[in-house]
């Protein structure tokens, strides 16, 4: 996409381009990282997140999370109704407790997913979503060469497409950036079929509103989840 077609966008990009250069997805990602993580704190992040998850017709889930990236440490205490689960991951080791107990029956393990694989999935989930857009520079992430301008719910965005190594995941993701600030305001993913093609009836989109500054990083305060297929509302995460 040549400079002339993105003249107004390039005027506000905090990078210098000549008239013959193209605005590339990596430039948008870098500008977004500069907005969200101006002090480059993510790689050494050591902090706490308190998240309230609301799902229609279900009790709220309160999650107290600790992430220490230099020490490869992750902790989440999730409480819903009378149930409290703690997952703790330190390097490759994990510890789990359920309502204060550390010994579980096989049925409890199955019903409440009390295993190390689940603990590591929670670690990967929270560090990925709250580490965006910085995580888009991780190994195994493949950014498309094409930068798109799309209108989503009446607003225009710069859109970057990402795919991943098989070991990371098979979903196809799209990241939507504000034209003026380069803040990440939406992300969206689609599943792929047996042939690796995008399934347009699959996946979800997540609207990011408001911000909370944690360790000098601007994180989304509110994340609202919807199905791509029919815009059905799934739930909301609020960073308290």
C-alpha positions in Angstrom: 0.0 0.0 0.0 1.8 3.2 -1.2 2.4 6.3 0.7 -0.1 8.4 -1.2 -3.1 6.1 -0.3 -2.2 6.5 3.4 -1.1 10.1 3.4 -3.1 11.1 6.5 -2.0 8.1 8.4 1.7 8.6 7.6 1.5 12.2 8.8 0.9 11.0 12.3 3.1 8.0 12.3 6.1 8.6 14.7 8.5 7.3 12.1 9.9 9.0 9.0 9.0 7.6 5.6 10.1 8.8 2.2 7.5 9.2 -0.5 8.6 6.0 -2.1 8.4 3.8 1.0 5.5 1.7 2.0 3.9 1.7 5.4 4.5 -1.8 6.6 2.6 -3.9 9.3 5.8 -4.0 11.4 5.9 -0.2 11.5 2.4 -0.1 12.8 3.2 -2.8 15.4 6.3 -0.8 16.5 4.2 2.4 16.8 1.6 0.6 18.8 4.3 -0.8 21.2 5.6 2.7 21.6 2.1 3.8 22.6 1.3 0.9 25.0 4.8 0.2 26.4 6.8 3.4 26.0 9.4 2.4 28.6 9.9 -1.1 27.1 8.8 -2.7 30.4 7.1 -5.8 29.1 10.1 -8.0 28.9 10.9 -7.5 32.5 7.3 -7.3 33.7 6.7 -8.3 37.3 3.3 -7.3 38.5 -0.2 -8.2 39.6 -3.5 -8.1 37.7 -6.9 -8.4 39.3 -9.6 -9.4 36.8 -13.4 -9.7 37.1 -14.9 -12.0 34.4 -18.7 -11.7 33.8 -20.5 -14.2 31.6 -24.3 -14.1 31.0 -26.3 -16.2 33.4 -23.2 -17.3 35.4 -21.6 -16.0 38.6 -18.7 -13.7 38.3 -15.2 -15.1 38.4 -12.5 -13.1 40.3 -8.9 -13.8 39.3 -5.9 -12.5 41.2 -2.9 -13.0 38.9 0.9 -12.5 39.4 3.2 -12.5 36.5 7.0 -12.4 36.8 8.5 -12.8 33.4 12.2 -12.7 34.4 11.7 -15.5 37.0 9.3 -17.5 34.7 6.7 -17.4 37.4 2.9 -17.3 37.1 0.2 -17.5 39.7 -3.6 -17.2 39.4 -6.2 -17.6 42.2 -9.6 -17.9 40.6 -12.8 -17.7 42.7 -16.3 -18.4 41.6 -19.2 -19.1 44.0 -17.8 -21.4 46.6 -15.0 -22.7 44.4 -11.4 -21.4 44.6 -8.6 -22.8 42.4 -5.0 -21.8 42.5 -2.6 -22.5 39.7 1.1 -21.7 40.2 3.8 -22.3 37.5 7.5 -21.8 38.2 9.6 -22.7 35.2 8.4 -26.2 34.2 7.0 -27.0 37.7 3.5 -26.4 38.8 1.4 -26.5 42.0 -2.3 -26.6 42.2 -4.8 -26.3 45.0 -8.6 -26.5 45.0 -10.6 -25.1 47.9 -7.4 -25.3 50.0 -6.6 -28.9 49.2 -3.7 -30.2 47.2 -4.8 -33.8 46.9 -7.6 -34.6 44.5 -9.7 -37.5 43.3 -9.5 -38.5 39.6 -13.0 -37.2 39.2 -12.1 -33.8 40.7 -9.1 -33.6 38.4 -11.4 -34.2 35.4 -14.3 -32.0 36.5 -12.2 -29.0 37.5 -9.2 -29.4 35.2 -6.7 -29.7 38.0 -3.6 -30.5 36.0 -0.4 -28.8 35.0 -1.4 -28.5 31.3 -4.3 -26.3 32.4 -2.1 -24.3 34.6 0.3 -23.6 31.7 -2.6 -22.7 29.4 -3.8 -20.1 31.9 -0.2 -18.7 32.0 0.0 -18.6 28.2 -3.5 -17.1 27.9 -3.0 -14.2 30.3 0.6 -13.4 29.4 -0.4 -13.4 25.7 -3.5 -11.2 25.8 -2.2 -8.7 28.4 1.2 -8.7 26.7 -0.2 -7.4 23.4 0.9 -5.8 21.1 4.4 -6.6 22.4 3.8 -10.3 22.0 3.5 -9.9 18.3 7.3 -9.9 18.1 7.6 -13.3 19.7 9.3 -16.1 17.8 6.8 -18.3 16.0 4.7 -15.3 15.0 4.3 -14.6 11.3 3.1 -11.1 10.4 1.6 -10.7 6.9 3.3 -8.4 4.5 0.0 -6.7 3.6 -1.4 -3.8 5.7 -5.1 -3.3 5.4 -7.5 -0.5 6.3 -10.8 -1.9 7.4 -14.0 -0.4 8.8 -15.3 -2.2 11.9 -18.5 -1.1 13.6 -18.3 2.3 11.8 -14.7 3.1 12.6 -11.6 2.8 10.3 -8.6 0.9 11.5 -5.2 -0.2 10.4 -5.3 -4.0 10.4 -2.5 -6.5 10.7 -2.8 -10.2 10.1 -0.8 -12.8 12.1 -0.4 -16.5 11.8 1.7 -18.8 14.0 4.0 -21.8 13.9 2.1 -25.1 14.3 3.6 -25.5 17.8 2.1 -22.1 18.8 -1.3 -22.3 17.3 -3.3 -22.7 14.1 -5.7 -19.8 14.5 -5.5 -16.8 12.2 -5.5 -13.5 14.1 -6.3 -9.9 13.0 -5.2 -6.9 15.1 -7.0 -3.5 14.7 -5.1 -0.3 15.5 -6.4 3.3 15.9 -5.4 5.5 13.0 -4.3 8.4 15.2 -2.8 6.8 18.3 -2.0 3.3 17.1 -3.6 1.9 20.2 -4.7 -1.6 19.8 -8.5 -1.5 20.1 -9.7 -4.9 18.7 -8.4 -8.3 18.1 -10.1 -11.1 16.2 -9.3 -14.7 15.5 -10.7 -17.4 13.2 -10.2 -21.2 13.3 -8.9 -23.0 10.3 -10.2 -26.1 8.6 -8.4 -29.4 7.8 -6.7 -27.7 4.8 -5.5 -24.7 6.8 -8.1 -22.4 5.3 -9.8 -19.7 7.4 -13.4 -20.7 8.5 -15.4 -17.4 8.4 -18.1 -18.8 10.7 -15.6 -19.6 13.5 -13.8 -17.7 16.1 -14.4 -14.5 18.1 -13.7 -10.8 18.2 -12.7 -8.8 21.3 -13.4 -5.1 21.8 -10.9 -3.3 24.0 -12.1 -0.2 25.8 -10.7 2.1 28.4 -7.1 1.6 29.7 -5.4 0.8 33.0 -1.7 1.6 33.4 0.2 -1.3 35.0 4.0 -1.0 35.4 3.9 1.9 32.9 2.2 -0.3 30.3 -1.2 0.8 29.0 -3.4 -2.4 29.2 -7.1 -2.7 28.1 -9.3 -2.2 31.2 -12.4 -3.8 29.6 -12.4 -6.7 27.1 -15.8 -7.7 25.6 -15.9 -11.0 23.7 -18.3 -11.8 20.8 -18.7 -14.6 18.3 -17.7 -13.6 14.8 -20.6 -15.6 13.3 -23.6 -13.8 14.8 -22.2 -11.1 17.1 -23.5 -13.0 20.2 -22.0 -11.5 23.4 -19.9 -14.0 25.3 -18.6 -12.1 28.3 -16.5 -9.3 29.7 -13.1 -9.2 31.5 -12.5 -6.1 33.6 -9.0 -5.2 34.8 -9.6 -3.7 38.3 
